[in-house]
Amino acid sequence: MTTDTSGTLGDRFWLRHSNPKSGWTRVPSGPVIVYAVYRRDWRLLCAALAWTAINPLLFSPPETDDAWMTRAVLAERWWIGEAGNRTVGLGYPNVCNAAGALGFVYALSAAWRRSPRGATLGTVASVALKLWWLRVLVRRYDRRDE
């Protein structure tokens, strides 16, 4: 894997974000955001949103693309750019990401209503469906040259 950072700002962003530490430390961001809304903890909410925004900039590019999360980020970029797809839609696998986004909206709504069961179910569904979507993209990314 090349770690050349001389490309566009977008190239450098994706390369740094492909560090598995970036990807895996962003996974809990959604649950923390839902929890912050549930608790009405606006400082925690601001911190979680700030973390989500700056996280991809904090890590150096990975040395290899062996890690699953590295390939997940590279697969997402490939899916959007080279393969010309969107991230949400009614076709598979984008329906998983779309349903996950709806699950997150439901979790936020449930958190606002202070429904712990709804917030938990929406959060779990959101994370699970996002990871499922990434799983499918990684498989397609790994087979792209076959």
N, C-alpha and C positions, 0 to 999 in steps of 0.2 A: 504494500500500500504506500502510495506517495504521500508525503507530508509537506509538499510544496504549498506554501501559503502566499504565493505571488499572484493568485487568481483574483477574481472579483471579490467584493465584500461578501456577497452571497456564498461564493465558493468557500471562503475562509470560515464563514459562519457554520455551514454544513459540516465542514471538515472537523472543526473544533467540537461541534455538537455530536459528532459520531464517536467521540470518546465514550466508552461504555459508562464511565462514571457520570457523565452528563445525562445520558439517557436514564440510567437507573435511579439517579437522585431526583429526576423530574417526576418519576412515577408517583411518589407520594404527594405531589403538589395538589392534585385534584382533591384527594381526601382531606388534606389540610385546609384547603379553601372551603370545602363543605363544612368541616368542623368549625372553622372560624365564623362562618355565617350562622351556624347553629348556636354557638356561644355568644354571638354578637360581639366578637373580639375583633375590632376594626384594625388594631395594630397587627395582630396575627394575620389577618386577611391581607393587609398591605405588604407585610413581609413575605407572605406566600406568593403574592402576585409579582413582587419585585424579584423573588428567587426564580420564578418561572421565566421572567424576562431576561435576567442576566445569566442564568445558569449555563446556556450554551457558549457563553463567552469566557467562562472561568477555567475551562479545561483545555489542555494542549491536544493537538491532533493525536490520534492513536498511532502506534508504531505499525500495527497490522490490522487487518480486518477479520481476524479470527473470532473475536467476541461476537456473540449473537446480537447484542444490543448495537454494536457498531454496524453490523450488516442490516439491522432493522432501520437505523437512521439512513444509511446509504440506500436501502431498498425504497424507503419513503421518497427520498429525493429522486431516485430513478423512476419510480412509479409516476410521479408528478411531471418530471421533466422529459426524460427520454421516451417513456411509454405513453406520454400524453394523456394521463388519466387525472381524475379529480380525487379528492380524499373522501368525499361523501357522495352517496347516490343510492339508487335502488338496485343496482347490479351487484353481484358478489365480486369481490369481498367488501366493496365500499358500503354496502348496507350494514355491515358490522360496525364500521366507524360511525355511520349515521345513527344507528341505534344506540351506540355508546354515547354519542353526543346528547341524544334525547335522555338517556339515563342520567347523564350529568346534570342536565337542566332539571329533571325530576328531583334529583338529589338536592340541588340548591333550593328548589321550591319546598321540599319536605323539611330541609334544614331551617328555612325561614319560618315555616309553620311549627317548628320544633317537634317534628315527628321523627324520633330516632330510628324507628324501623324503616320508614320510607327513605330517610337520608342514607342509611346503611345499604339498603337494597339497591338504590340508585347508584351509589358510589361503587359498590362491588360490580354491578352490571357494567358500569362505564369503564372501569379499569380492565375487567375481563374481556370485554368486547374490543377495546383498543389493542390489548395484547394479542388477541386472536387475529385481528386485522393485520397487525405487524407480522405475526407468524406466517400468514398466507403470503404477505409481500416478500418476506425473507426467502420463502421457498421458491417463489417466482424469480426473485432476484438471483438466487443461487443457480437457477436453471436457465437464465436469460440467454446464454450463448450456446445452448444445446441445439 
